[in-house]
Structures are given as structure tokens and as C-alpha cells.
Amino acid sequence: MQNRLKEYQFSTFVNESMDRNEFVIEFFPADPSNGSPKVTRNFDELIDFFEQLTV
């Protein structure tokens, strides 16, 4: 299995939500030609994204 190093920049912001477990983190590839941003909106999506990075 080959490990690929991926570099991301991220931003966060807060919006009004009644769900205290909801948040938004946008991950932008350091090299824009590597695709579109990945947006996570809760801990499950965030953990899934982190797990995908280790593949």
C-alpha cells in the first residue's frame, strides 16, 4: 500500500444552529488542482475525513 501525503488548509466558521453538535470545517487542498474543498458539518463527517486521509 502506498501512502500519499496530502496537504490541506482549513477554515472554520460559526453559524446559528439549534444543534450544538453541528459545526462547519472546510478543508482546501494546498494545491488547488487536487480537487474541490471537503466540507464537514459534524464529528462523524470529520472523523470519516481523517480516516480517508490515512488510506
PEVEN-V949588 format. One record per backbone hydrogen bond with DSSP energy under -0.5 kcal/mol. NH is the residue of the N-H (numbers start at 0). CO is the residue of the C=O. If there is no record, write none. Layout:
((NH	CO) (NH	CO))
This chain:
((4	2) (5	3) (8	27) (10	25) (12	23) (16	14) (19	17) (21	18) (22	40) (23	12) (24	39) (25	10) (26	37) (27	8) (27	25) (29	6) (31	29) (33	30) (34	31) (37	26) (38	36) (39	24) (45	41) (46	42) (47	43) (48	44) (49	45) (50	46) (51	47) (52	48) (53	49) (53	50) (54	51))
